Amino acid sequence: MTLDCTPPAADAAAGPGGAGAVAHEPAPRGARLAAPALAAFDRRRLRLLRRHAPPPARLLDAGAGRGRFVLAARRVGYDAEGIELDPARAAAAAAAGAPVRAAGIEDADVEAASLDALTCWHVLEHVADPAAAAARLARWLRPGGVAVVGAPNLASLQARVGGARWYHLDLPRHRTHFTAAGLRTLLRRHGLVPIATHHVLAEHNAYGMWQSLVNRIAPTPSYLFRLLKRESPPRAGEIALSAVAAPLLPVAAVVELGAGLARRGGTVAVVARRRP
């Protein structure tokens, strides 16, 4: 099996809200400025899905966050809903009009063979047992149903460039790190037959390459890193670092595009079909 993994560790992304925590998570800083790019990312994910499972398919987004993709899918005709482990994010999604339930993959009440499609976008690297999660996701799909699974790619060029400071290494939040081959093997072993693997993905890849380069040459993260991780306000040095390193952004984008075309993209999306 070509699954590569790091030792399990406490996962800060597994849900900071405890039982009964229903306060809405505040919107990330810069969310309005990022909205056009986020909408483009959602359209790309929908294109990966709709070729194999067009609307009005019944769709579940596992790890739906604040419900942005669920709403995008509903706007184009999917019967879409989501599950989200963090109660605060699930509450924020519901407040925005997205049908997202507070539940994780391991405990969500989803009827077997009830879904035409599901998306699991950068979730499997966070869970304690990816094999159990993949088996459960497969059971929810009807025979012939389609899953779109995204994850960082440990065999990517940016992982090699970043080394121990690769942006997507992200310990301890990321418990398991996959190669593209390892992710396909994991899905196949649980009844999900891969039919396509995509390496050219704008959503994470260009930024991931840039941040990995910055991580190699600087002792502190960038301002953009703090924004994405919703961490404490950045220090002056981190803002200055982002400004100095900004010219590397187009370089990183071109390098990452080449890596994706060579099937070494920083993240991958595997489209798989439930075995009949």
Secondary structure, DSSP 8 states (H G I E B T S, - for coil): ----B------GGG-S--TT--------TTHHHHHHHHHHHHHHHHHHHHTTS-TT-EEEEET-TTSHHHHHHHHTT-EEEEEES-HHHHHHHHHTT--EEE--TTT----TT-EEEEEEES-TTTSS-HHHHHHHHHHHEEEEEEEEEEEEBTTSHHHHHHGGG-TTT-TTT--B-B-HHHHHHHHHHTTEEEEEEE---TTTHHHHHHHHHHHHH-SS--HHHHHHHT-S---HHHHHHHHHHTTHHHHHHHHHHHHHHTT--SEEEEEEEE--
